[in-house]
Amino acid sequence: MLKTSARLLALLSLLQARRDWPGALLAERLDVSPRTVRRDVDRLRELGYPILATKGPDGGYRLDAGTELPPLLFDDEQAVALAVALQIATTSGAGIEEAAARALNTVRQVMPARLRRRIDTFQVTAVERPAPQADSGVLMTLGAAVHAREVLRFDYGSPGVDGDGPPRRVQPHHLVTWGGRWYLVAWDLDRDDWRIFRADRITPRTPSGPRFTPRELPGGDVAAFVTSRFQGSDGSGDWPCRGEVILDLPAAAVSHYIRDGIVEEIGPDRCRLVLGSWSWVGLAATIGRFDAGIEVVGPPELKTAFAHLARRYAAAAAADGGLT
């Protein structure tokens, strides 16, 4: 039989693993009598763990939520997962970076050396330009409105600047992240259409509105919907403008800078590139950043865009004060 301290930890671990435990099953798992289980439950209650006794034919126990957070018990994999999640949270842009760093330090201090070595080898570094942070309180308010399906009223403007005009009234459906920023996907009641709002520009108003019945998001998938909106497409998930060119560069040199395009090698120093963008001019400008000869395969709109940029660049070069 386990000693009392070890048995208490084993009991706590079992109570955290599932919602309800019959008393007889706990006694069997711990290899003790039901009376010993009752005494151990009382000891855990004295330590601050809110354990409820459940009624019924079997009778049992449940670890409930209390007014204070008692010490928690994690197995090795849970502890590592928590540490990794906290490292990611320090770069989330959700306004909880400092709290996440403090929590990570607390968790790491009580870890065995074997686990500290595992998490110390996993270091997360944000390499993108820091995006404006959304206030954690605002994110909690938005998340609560999404969960409760309540109409949300808020002012909308630039970060730190109050929005102009009347407050927006929306039915919030999803709180998502994209490119380091937080966004609210909602049905705008005044514009009768879906909208995507930057969370760092939202200032919620109280009280919230009535409950609503969720609508069907176009396409049914929030990731595809958000991707399509930022690409300027009609919801198909593809870029509205897609063209094909041949570049006088090796495929390996081009593919290093292409994230969602197709690069095909057609010779030692030539490759085929198929790429998309939100506009034809934008696509031509993206391809033009490669310092190499370009042959446009199609479509005609891409050739027109290159001609338009050529005239614009020629005019800029010829303007007074331009470089010679």
N, C-alpha and C positions, 0 to 999 in steps of 0.2 A: 504494500500500500504506500502511496505517495505521502510525504510529509505534508503538514498543513499548508505551508507557504506554497509549495509546488502544486498542491491540489487546488488551492485558490486560483492560481494562474491558469491551470488546466480548465477549471470551471468557467473562468472569465472568457477564455478562448472559445469554449463551446457556446456560451451565451452570445458571443459576438458573431458566430458563424451562421446562425439561423434565428428566425424571429421567435418561435415558440419551442420550448423543450418540455416534454412530459417529465415529471419528477422521477419516475421509475427508469426512464431511458438515461437520464443524467446519472443516476446511481449506478446503472449498469456500465456506462462508459467510463466512470471514474473508479469503478470497483469498490464502492462503498455502500452503506445503507441509506435509504431515503432520509432517515433522521440526520445522518451526517451531512447530506446535501442541504437540508434545511438550516443546519447550523452554519455551514459555509456560506449560504446565501445571506444569512444575517450578518456575517463578518464583512462580506462585500458591501452590504448596505451601510455599515458603519464607516466604511472607507469612502463612501460617497457615490457608489454605483446604484442608480435607481432601478432596482429589480422588482418587477411586479409578479405577484402570484396569480396564475390563471386558474379559473374554476372549470369544472367539467368532470366527466367520468375518469379521465386520466390525471387531471391536475398537473400543474407544471409552472414554469417560470419564463419570464420575458425580460430582456434588458431594454428598458425604456429610455426615452430622452428626458434629461433633467434640466434644472435651471443653471447648472454649471457643467463644464466639460471635465469629466473624470479622466484619470490616466487610461490610455488605450493600450491594447496589446496587439502587436503585429507579428506575423511569421516572417521569415527571411524574405520571401518573394514580395510580400506586401510592403515591407519596409523599403526595399529597393525601388519598387514601383512608386511609392510615395515620394522618395527622394528625387527620382527622375522627373516626376510631375512637378515638383516644386522648382527644380532647375528650369524647366520650360516656362513655368509661371513667371519667373523673374524677367522674361523677355516678352511677355504676352501683350503688353500695352493696355492692360485692364486696370491700371492704377493700383495694383496689389504687389508691385515688384519688391518694395521694401519689406512688407509683411511676409512675402514668400521667402525672401532671403533669410529673414530671422527664423522662420519656421524650419527652413532647411538646416540652418546651423544648430537649432535645438535637436532636431531628429538625428543629425550626424553625431552629436556629442554622446548620445546614449546608445549608439550602434556598436556592436562588437567590431573588433578590428577587421575581421574578414569581410564584413559588409561595407565598412568605410572604404576599404581598398577598391571594392567593386564600383561604388558610386563616384569615387575620386577619379576613376579612369573615364568617366562620362562627364564631359564638360560641354555646356551649351553656350555658344557665343552668338549674339545677334550681329549679323554682317550687313543687314539692310539699313537704310537711313531710318532713324527712329521716327515713327509715326506719332501724330498727336495722341496723347493718352486720353482714354475715356475715364471719367470719374467712376470709381468702383460702386459708389452709391447709386449713380445713374444706371449702371449695368444691372444692379440688383433690382431696381425699380422696373426696368424694362423686362428683365427675366420674370419677375413676379406677374407683370401684366400679361406676358405671353402664356404663362402657366395657368393663370386664372381666367384667360379669355375675356379680359375686360378692355373696353374702349379706352384708349390712352390719349390725353391732351398734352401738348408740349409746345414750347417755343423752339424755333429752329433757325439757327444762324451760324456765323463763323465761330470757331472756338473762342470762348471768352467774351463773345459779343451777343447781346440779345437779338433775337430774330425780329424782323419787321412784320407788321400785319397781325391778324388774328392768329390764335394758336391753331396748330394742326390737330385734326381729329382723325385717329387711325384705329384700325383693328390690328393689333400686333400679332404676328404669326410665328416669326423666327428671329432669334438673336444669333448672328453669325460673325465669323472673322474672315477677312480677306486682305491679303497683302499687309498684315500687321495692324490693320484697323478693325474696329468693331462696327457692325451695321445692324440696323433693324429692318427686317422685311415685313411690310405691313400693307394693308388695304386702306388707301386714303379715302375717307368718307366724303370729303368735299370735292375731290377730283375724280372719284368713281373709277379708280385704277390702282394697280399695284405700284408701290414706290419702295425705294431702298434709301434709308436715312443713315447718315454717319452718326454714330452714338456720341462722339465728342462734340457734336453741334446741338445735341438735344438737351433742353432744360425742361424736365417734366413739370406739369401742373397738377395740383390736387384739387378736389378729389378725382379719382378715375371715373370713367363712365360706366354704363351698364354692360352686362355680359353679352357676348355675341356667339353665334354659331360659326365655327371655322369654315372658311371658303377653301375651294380646291385650288392649290397653286398651279399655275400653268406648267404643264409637263409633269407635275406631281413630285419633282425632286428639287429640293431647295438649292443644292450645290449646282446643279445644271442651270437653274433659273438665274442665280446670282452671276454665274460665269457668263451666261448669255447676255445679261443686261450690261455687264462691264465690257463685253466685247461689242456691244451695239447691235447684236443680232436679234432675230425674231423669236428666239427661244429654241432654235434647233441645236444649240450648243456649239455651232461653228462660227467662224468669223464671217462678217457680211461681205468682205472683199478678200479673195484668195487668188494669187497669181503664181506663175512659174517663170523662172529665169535660168540662164546658164551663166555661171561665174567663172572667170579665169583664176580659180584658186583651188587648191586641193580640198577634197571633202573634209578631211580631218581639221583643216584650218577654219572651215566654216561651221561645222557642227558644234564646235566648242562654244559658239555664241548664239546658237539657235535652241530655244527651249521647246516650242511646240510646232516646229516646221519639219519638213522632210528633206534630207540631204542625201543625194545619190551620186556616187563617184562615176564619172564617165571618161576619165583619163587621169594621167599623173598630176596634171595641174588644172583640171576642169571638173566642175560638179554641177549637178542640177539641184536647184533649190525651189521648193514649193512652200509658200508662206502665206499667212493670213494677217489681216489688220482690220481696224475699224473703218478705214477709208482708203481709197486708192492712192491719194497723195501721201498718206501716212505709210502705206506699204512701200511706195517708191522711195521715200526718204529712209526707211529702215534698211532696204536693200542697198541703197546708195552709200551707206556707211562702210561697206566693204571696199577697200581701196583696190579695185580690180575692174577689168572689163566686164560689161554686162550685156547679155543678149536676151531680149524679152521673148519668151515663147508665147505668152498670152496671159490673159485675154487682151483685147484692144484697149480696154479702159486703163490697163496698167501702162501701156505705151503712151497714152494720152497724159497720164499723170507724170511720167518722166519728162515729157515735152514741156508740161506746165512748170515743173520744177527747174528745168534747164533755163527757161525764159526768166524765171524769178531770180535764179542764181546769177545769170548773166547781167541782169539789171542791177543786182546788188554789187557785183564786181565793178560795174561801170560808174556807179554813183560817186559823187565827190567825196573824198575822204576815204575811199576804199583802198584796199591793199593793191599794190602793183607787183 
